């Protein structure tokens, strides 16, 4: 505890430091839970966090917005803890019924994160990261600027990383094909401002995203 003779401004800074440490611990603990559920999901989230912060800086986010964006990217799939393993780890394409179950994970994630003090904006980014720019996404069918900008950023990178990542039943796409699909989705699935920013970044970093055989690297960016 800070002695009573310490100046008030130093006490405030100390409390702020303690709150930041608690926030960081909560994020790490939740991310560890996600790793225990599915290690691949945890690695995927770490890549998204790095990409998201870079895009957020390009778009002029302030420090608070960048922190929330980073946390949302790390924890965007935290709701998959509520998805049964036989669906989440199925080594084959999902059935319609299984897809409907896994589509609940943004709502599960929101339900967990919204009760954490200071995570109000983070929880909304997580809730809406599968919305589509034209309103055909889920869970709320939001469109355009109705979708929180953090959700729109995570959406682009989530889709790209899923495309380049190999699964037990398919090989990841080549960079050129993944970029082509992002471009094809501009204005329908993806935000027309954010997507070109990300495509330029991914293309510039192609050597670190892909190895010499064209397969995506687990430690991309």
C-alpha positions, -999 to +999 in steps of 0.1 A: +000+000+000+012+035-008+023+055+023+000+085+031+029+110+026+033+100-011+020+128-034-015+122-048-003+121-084+021+093-076-007+073-059-029+077-090+000+064-112+005+035-089-032+026-090-032+029-128-002+006-130-020-020-108-051-018-129-031-023-160-014-053-145-047-068-136-061-062-171-030-079-186-033-108-163-070-113-172-061-112-209-033-137-205-055-160-184-083-160-210-058-166-238-043-195-219-078-210-216-082-207-253-049-224-259-060-253-236-092-256-257-074-254-291-038-244-295-042-235-332-069-210-323-046-193-298-018-189-323-043-176-349-054-150-324-018-138-317-013-132-354-045-112-356-035-090-327-002-080-344-019-073-377-048-054-361-026-030-341-006-022-372-038-014-392-052+005-362-021+027-362-024+034-399-060+044-394-051+068-366-064+050-335-055+065-302-038+045-275-070+034-258-086+022-290-054+004-300-054-015-267-091-025-270-085-036-306-055-057-296-074-074-269-104-080-291-081-096-317-065-118-291-098-129-276-122-127-306-126-165-305-128-169-267-164-180-271-152-212-289-145-225-254-183-232-254-181-251-287-180-289-284-146-304-292-161-328-318-172-298-338-143-275-332-116-301-340-135-320-366-110-331-393-136-326-421-160-298-433-188-290-409-224-299-415-251-272-416-261-280-380-225-279-368-219-246-385-250-231-367-235-243-334-201-228-340-217-195-352-227-190-316-192-183-305-193-145-309-222-143-285-205-166-260-174-144-262-195-113-256-213-128-227-179-136-210-161-103-218-189-078-211-188-085-174-151-076-172-147-040-161-131-020-189-139-045-216-172-030-227-158-020-261-137-051-265-168-073-259-187-054-287-158-059-311-158-096-303-196-099-306-197-084-342-165-098-358-185-120-381-208-093-394-205-086-431-203-051-446-235-057-467-255-069-437-255-107-444-233-116-415-241-127-379-252-125-351-271-092-357-270-086-394-254-052-390-242-034-421-216-008-430-208+017-403-233+000-379-205-026-374-180-014-348-147-005-366-127-029-344-150-057-356-145-047-392-107-048-388-107-082-371-131-096-397-108-090-426-078-105-408-097-134-394-109-143-429-074-139-444-057-160-418-083-187-421-077-188-459-039-191-457-039-216-428-039-254-436-065-277-420-065-315-417-088-317-447-073-289-469-041-270-476-040-232-470-044-210-500-016-192-518-012-155-509-024-144-544-056-164-541-063-152-506-058-116-517-080-122-547-108-134-524-104-104-501-106-081-530-137-099-543-154-094-510-148-057-507-181-039-501-200-072-495-182-091-468-154-067-461-150-030-453-139-011-484-114+012-466-098-013-442-094-042-467-070-023-491-049-013-461-045-048-450-039-062-485-010-038-489+004-048-456+001-085-462+015-082-497+045-063-484+051-089-457+046-119-480+081-133-472+072-137-435+036-149-441+046-177-464+076-201-465+094-211-497+068-238-506+039-213-504+025-227-471+015-203-444+039-200-415+026-206-379+047-176-367+035-152-394+043-116-386 
